Structures are given as structure tokens and as C-alpha cells.
């Protein structure tokens, strides 16, 4: 009988350990996403006011051990410029937002480097009606409560997505083709997803 109790305790403890490293669905607790670029007149910056991010992560031994099923969706009209509505409308037109209302990133693979607290992601990015494969590197940091902070940036060329960089003043002001997308997100475990 005593041996049976010991076995039950061992299996129970082992079960707790397994559960502690299961994939956790997450929700975005906070996010900051900035798109910046240049023009023939001045540099510019837009912020993304809203996004949806789904997926799951696994933490074990105080480190990120897995990241799965990550999909990020950004409504084009959630991009807001510091230069006002004229720039916003030029941005939306460049995306052909009525036909292509969302920007979508879908992760296809990842490589986690726990020593550097970094993740190399591969995936597809769909915007303005064009889907392309992209790669990017992220840094992560574990926060109290099992939360995960992710930061990174990626340079993109508009013409790679068949987008025409916006112009103004009859073409005398031209937006540069390359933009930099910089982001910081805090992901919080959410078992209700």
C-alpha cells in the first residue's frame, strides 16, 4: 500500500511538471507598433492603433521553449500618421485598403536561441493583395506572471508588394520605398482562448 502511495505521488508530481510546460494560448496585453520612413520633404512616422495576434507559447526552465500558430492581423485603417489625415488617406490608397483591408503575418517556422533570448521567425506577409515570404529576428524577455515581452524590427520595400510609394503636390513630394516596422508587445497567457 505504501508503494502505491509513493507511485501516485510520483505520477502526480510528474503530471504537474508536464502541465507547467504546456503551450499557453496568449493575448496581447500591450502593443506598440511604429512604421517609419522618409520622403523628399521630411521623415514620417505612423503608429498602428489596433492589431490582433493569436498563437501560443511555452515557457520552461525560465526561458521560451516554443512558439506556435502565430498569426498577426492589422487593419490597414488602424495605421495613423503623425502628419494627419492626408497622409493616412495616401497610406490607405497605397494598400488599396477597400480590396485589401488587412495586413496579415502568418508564422511558418521558428528557431529559438535561449542563450541570446532571441527567435528567428519565417512566415508569410500578405498586404496590398500580395503575399511574400519574410524572415525576421525578435528578442524576448520573460516578465513576472508568465508574461512574454517581444521586440523587433523589419525593413520592408513597398514595391516588393507591388505598392506604389505615395506622392503629393503633383508628384513633387515622394515617399521613400523602404519603411521600417518596429514593434514591442507584451503577451499574457490566456487560458480562455
C-alpha positions in Angstrom: 0.0 0.0 0.0 2.8 2.4 0.9 4.5 1.7 -2.5 1.2 2.6 -4.3 1.0 5.9 -2.5 4.6 6.7 -3.5 3.8 5.9 -7.1 0.7 8.1 -7.1 2.7 11.0 -5.7 5.5 10.5 -8.3 2.9 10.4 -11.2 1.1 13.4 -9.7 4.4 15.4 -9.5 5.4 14.3 -13.0 1.9 15.4 -14.2 2.3 18.9 -12.7 5.8 19.2 -14.3 4.3 18.3 -17.7 1.5 20.7 -17.3 3.8 23.6 -16.4 5.5 23.4 -19.8 2.3 23.0 -22.0 1.7 25.6 -24.7 -0.2 28.6 -23.4 -2.6 30.5 -25.7 -1.8 34.2 -25.3 -3.5 37.6 -25.6 -1.8 40.8 -26.4 -1.6 42.8 -23.2 0.1 45.9 -24.6 1.5 46.7 -28.0 3.5 49.4 -29.7 4.0 49.2 -33.4 5.6 52.0 -35.4 6.1 52.3 -39.2 8.7 54.9 -40.1 10.0 56.1 -43.4 11.3 59.0 -45.4 10.1 61.4 -48.1 11.6 64.1 -50.3 10.3 66.6 -47.8 10.6 65.1 -44.3 10.8 61.8 -42.4 7.5 60.4 -41.3 6.1 58.0 -38.7 2.8 56.2 -38.3 1.5 54.1 -35.4 -0.7 51.1 -35.5 -3.6 51.7 -33.1 -5.1 48.2 -33.2 -3.9 44.7 -34.1 -4.9 41.1 -33.4 -2.3 38.5 -32.5 -3.1 34.8 -31.9 -0.9 31.8 -31.1 0.7 30.1 -28.1 4.0 29.9 -26.3 5.7 27.5 -23.9 8.0 28.6 -21.1 10.3 26.1 -19.4 13.4 26.5 -17.2 12.8 30.3 -17.2 13.1 30.5 -20.9 10.9 30.4 -24.1 10.9 26.9 -25.4 8.3 27.0 -28.1 6.1 29.4 -30.1 3.2 28.1 -32.2 0.4 29.0 -34.6 1.3 32.8 -34.6 -0.9 34.9 -36.8 -0.9 38.8 -36.6 -3.6 40.8 -38.4 -3.6 44.6 -38.7 -6.5 46.5 -40.2 -5.0 49.0 -42.7 -7.2 51.8 -41.3 -5.6 51.3 -37.9 -2.4 52.9 -39.3 -2.4 56.5 -38.2 0.2 59.1 -39.2 1.6 61.9 -37.1 1.2 64.0 -40.3 -2.6 63.8 -40.2 -5.5 62.6 -42.4 -4.0 63.5 -45.8 -1.0 61.1 -45.1 -3.4 58.5 -43.7 -5.5 58.6 -46.9 -2.4 58.3 -49.1 -1.3 55.3 -47.0 -4.8 53.6 -47.3 -4.7 54.2 -51.1 -1.3 52.6 -51.4 -2.6 49.5 -49.8 -5.8 49.5 -51.9 -7.5 49.1 -48.5 -11.0 48.7 -49.8 -9.9 45.5 -51.6 -7.2 44.5 -49.1 -8.4 45.7 -45.6 -5.9 43.6 -43.6 -2.1 43.1 -43.3 -1.6 39.5 -42.2 1.6 37.8 -41.0 1.5 34.0 -40.5 4.5 32.3 -38.9 5.6 29.1 -40.7 8.7 28.3 -38.7 10.9 29.5 -35.9 14.3 28.9 -34.3 14.6 29.8 -30.7 18.0 30.7 -29.2 17.6 30.6 -25.4 21.2 31.7 -24.9 20.6 35.0 -26.7 16.9 35.3 -25.8 16.1 35.6 -29.5 13.8 34.0 -32.0 14.3 33.8 -35.8 10.9 33.7 -37.5 10.0 32.7 -41.0 6.5 33.3 -42.4 4.3 34.9 -45.0 3.3 38.6 -45.1 0.2 39.5 -47.0 -0.6 43.1 -47.8 -2.0 45.1 -50.7 -3.0 41.9 -52.4 0.5 40.4 -52.5 1.8 37.6 -50.3 5.6 37.1 -49.8 7.8 35.0 -47.6 9.8 37.0 -45.0 12.2 36.4 -42.2 12.8 38.4 -39.1 14.6 38.2 -35.7 12.9 39.0 -32.4 14.2 39.5 -28.9 12.3 38.2 -25.9 12.2 38.8 -22.2 10.3 36.9 -19.5 8.2 39.1 -17.3 6.6 38.4 -13.9 3.3 36.4 -14.1 4.4 34.3 -17.0 4.2 37.2 -19.5 6.5 37.5 -22.5 7.8 40.7 -24.0 8.8 40.6 -27.6 10.6 43.3 -29.5 11.9 43.5 -33.1 12.0 45.4 -36.3 11.9 44.7 -40.0 12.7 46.7 -43.1 10.3 46.3 -46.0 10.2 47.7 -49.5 6.8 48.8 -50.7 7.5 47.8 -54.3 8.1 44.2 -53.1 4.4 44.1 -52.5 3.5 45.9 -55.8 2.7 49.1 -53.8 3.4 52.4 -55.3 5.0 54.8 -52.7 2.6 57.7 -52.2 3.3 61.1 -53.7 1.8 64.6 -53.1 1.8 68.0 -54.6 1.6 66.6 -58.2 4.5 64.2 -57.6 6.9 66.8 -56.2 6.8 65.1 -52.8 7.7 61.4 -52.9 7.7 58.9 -50.1 10.7 56.6 -49.9 10.2 53.0 -51.0 11.7 51.5 -47.8 9.9 51.5 -44.5 10.9 50.3 -41.0 8.4 48.4 -38.9 9.4 48.4 -35.2 7.3 46.7 -32.5 7.1 45.8 -28.9 4.4 43.5 -27.5 3.7 42.0 -24.1 1.9 38.7 -24.4 0.0 37.4 -21.5 -1.1 33.7 -21.0 -4.8 33.4 -21.6 -6.3 30.0 -20.9 -9.8 31.2 -22.1 -8.8 31.3 -25.8 
